[in-house]
């Protein structure tokens, strides 16, 4: 009997972005060959969702999150209204709301508009009972304020995507019931504090992601990222946990399907 290979999930990628979209079929195929059996691709604009859904419908193992990134919050009509996100959630392929949040590093949208869009998408997630995906950069305090206010209305179900900030952010997010998405940054040489924090966090709150085409893990740092590189992140996490990558695959895959209940497990 052939040996069964562990299967992974890429919980956050951008298959419609330049660098991936032109060869999306090959990218999905390479992911499968690497053992990455499920992908969640993120629509960062309301206007980009139809194209993202078209791509996902060609692949039974590709799911979609519908959101407006804080960079685009001021550009996208309806970004501060929960209604379009609620409507989009009716599509069978849409399993999450986001990515939404705050980005004070680039400040591409006014901060008050970012916050209004973030709050609208959290409201849509509550209304649809879907999990949400949070982007936060140089905005941890305000991000936590928004999330803690939302948690007073009902328990939260979501993920801090590309978690790589302070230990406080990680522990407070977990205390709110959230998951943390770990990607290529976990493998970087300068990420000792992140690795130390992750080692102490509950394993049932950890997801793997690439954020491809960005943030490729070692040994591909500086090159285009893609979902097939998830096993490189898993290998570092396995070292932190003192276990094998098969256990990392099992735990993080179970975590994904427990959070993103609408996604069908292969």
C-alpha positions, 0 to 999 in steps of 0.5 A: 500500500502506498504511503499516505502523504500529509495534506495541507491547507493554504488559508490565505492566498491571492490567485487573482493577483499578477504573478499568479493569475496568468498561470492559475491552473498550474499554480493550483496543480503545483499546490496539489503536487506539494500536498496542499489540498485546499486553498482559500483565495481572497477577493480584496475588492467587491469589484474583483469578486466575480473574477475570483469566483470564476477562478474558484469554480474551476477547482473544487478545492479552491474557496473564496473570501469576499472582502475589501482590503483597507488599502481599497476601502476608500475606492470601493463603493459599498465598502462601509456597508455590510449589505454587499458582503452579506449578499456575496456570502450567499454564493456557495464558494464564499466561505468567509468575509475579508480580508478587512482591517486596518493598515497604518503603515501605508495609509492608502485609505483614510483611517476613519474609512478603514475603520468604517469598512472594517466594522461593516465587514465584521457586521456582515460576518455576524449576520451571515455566521461566516468567519472573518479574516483580519489584516492589521499592520502598524495598527494593533491597538486600534485593531484590538479595540474594534475586535474587542468591541465586536466581541461584546455583541457575540463570540468572534470567529475569525483569523488574524491573517499573516500574524507577525506582530507583538506577543500581546497581539497574539495572546489577546487575539487568542483570548478573543477566540480568534485564530492566527495565520502563519506564513513565510515570515515564520521562517525568516532569520529575524523572526526569533520573537515570533517563533518564541511566541508561536511555540507557546500559543494553543495549537488549535488556533494555528493556521498555515498560509502563504499570502502568495504571491507575497512573503515567500518562505525560506529558501524562496525569500525574495521570489514570488510566493505560491501555495505549493510552498506551505510545507516550508512553513509547516517544517518550521512549525514542526520544529517549534512543536517538536513534532513531524510535519504530518502532525502539523498538517493534521492539526492545522487542517482540522483547525481550518475546517473547524473555523471555515465550516462552509468549505467542503473537506476533500 
